[in-house]
Structures are given as C-alpha cells and as structure tokens.
Amino acid sequence: MKTYTYKGYTFYATDTTTDKPGTAEPVPVYEVEGLKGACSRPFLTTIAECKEFIDECTQGPLPPATPEQQADIDKAWDETLDDMKKE
C-alpha cells in the first residue's frame, strides 16, 4: 500500500470503494490517519481531496454557524434521524 504524507498527516487508499459520478468503475476511498476513517463521510477519493481535507482541518476552528445555517443543519440532521428510524 502506498502512503502519502501531507502536513504531518499520513493518508492512503483503502480497499473500500465508492461510486463516483463521471467514473465507470468504483474508486478507492482514502483514509487520513488521525483525522478521518475511510468509512466516514465525506468520502475522499483523490489525493487532492485528501490534501484539501487536511487543509480544512488544520486551519483552526470554523466560525459559528449563522442562525440560517444552523436551521439547515438541524433540518438535515432531523431528516437523517427520520431515515434511520425507517430502516
């Protein structure tokens, strides 16, 4: 397995795959050690996406959500919980 290091974080393609729009075959999902497992969303499917994810995680805390953003977050979470209850 080939590993990559960026800003001190190691990442690599796992055996897990996902379908990605615009590709004919499933693509590998990357794991970033210490930041994101392969099975958690968002799925990282390229080296560039891994580097962008690491950049976002290392820039410091995000500003607080606006009331409108928080309402959208709450709504999405409620829909997710409702979907999980149906399964």
C-alpha positions as CSV (number, residue, x, y, z in Angstrom):
1,M,0.0,0.0,0.0
2,K,1.4,3.4,-1.0
3,T,1.2,6.0,1.7
4,Y,1.3,9.8,1.4
5,T,2.2,12.4,3.9
6,Y,1.0,16.0,3.9
7,K,1.4,18.5,6.8
8,G,2.4,15.6,9.0
9,Y,-0.7,13.5,8.3
10,T,-0.5,10.1,6.6
11,F,-3.1,9.1,4.1
12,Y,-3.6,6.1,1.8
13,A,-6.1,4.4,-0.5
14,T,-8.0,1.6,1.3
15,D,-9.7,-1.5,-0.1
16,T,-13.1,0.3,0.4
17,T,-14.6,1.7,-2.8
18,T,-17.4,4.0,-3.8
19,D,-19.2,5.0,-6.9
20,K,-18.3,8.5,-8.1
21,P,-20.3,10.4,-10.8
22,G,-18.4,10.5,-14.0
23,T,-16.4,7.3,-13.4
24,A,-17.2,4.0,-14.9
25,E,-15.8,1.9,-12.1
26,P,-15.8,2.3,-8.3
27,V,-13.0,4.4,-7.0
28,P,-10.9,3.8,-3.8
29,V,-11.7,5.7,-0.7
30,Y,-8.8,7.3,1.2
31,E,-8.2,7.3,4.9
32,V,-6.4,10.1,6.7
33,E,-4.8,8.7,9.9
34,G,-5.9,10.6,12.9
35,L,-8.5,12.7,11.1
36,K,-10.9,10.6,9.1
37,G,-11.6,7.0,8.6
38,A,-12.4,5.6,5.2
39,C,-16.0,4.7,6.1
40,S,-17.0,8.2,7.3
41,R,-18.3,10.9,5.0
42,P,-17.2,12.8,3.1
43,F,-15.6,10.1,1.1
44,L,-12.1,11.2,-0.1
45,T,-11.4,9.6,-3.5
46,T,-8.3,11.6,-4.7
47,I,-5.0,12.8,-3.3
48,A,-6.1,16.3,-4.0
49,E,-9.3,15.8,-1.9
50,C,-7.2,14.4,1.0
51,K,-4.9,17.5,0.9
52,E,-7.9,19.8,0.8
53,F,-9.5,17.9,3.8
54,I,-6.3,18.2,5.8
55,D,-6.0,21.9,5.0
56,E,-9.6,22.5,6.2
57,C,-9.0,20.5,9.4
58,T,-5.8,22.4,10.2
59,Q,-6.9,25.9,9.6
60,G,-8.4,26.2,13.1
61,P,-12.0,26.2,14.3
62,L,-14.7,27.2,12.0
63,P,-16.7,30.4,12.7
64,P,-20.1,29.7,14.4
65,A,-23.0,29.0,12.1
66,T,-25.4,31.7,11.3
67,P,-29.0,31.1,12.5
68,E,-30.0,30.3,8.9
69,Q,-27.1,27.8,8.6
70,Q,-27.9,26.2,11.9
71,A,-31.6,25.8,10.9
72,D,-30.4,24.0,7.7
73,I,-28.1,21.8,9.8
74,D,-30.8,20.9,12.2
75,K,-33.3,20.1,9.4
76,A,-30.8,17.8,7.7
77,W,-30.0,16.1,11.0
78,D,-33.7,15.6,11.7
79,E,-34.2,14.1,8.2
80,T,-31.2,11.8,8.7
81,L,-32.7,10.6,12.0
82,D,-36.1,10.0,10.4
83,D,-34.5,8.0,7.6
84,M,-32.6,5.9,10.2
85,K,-35.8,5.1,12.1
86,K,-37.4,3.8,8.9
87,E,-34.6,1.3,8.2
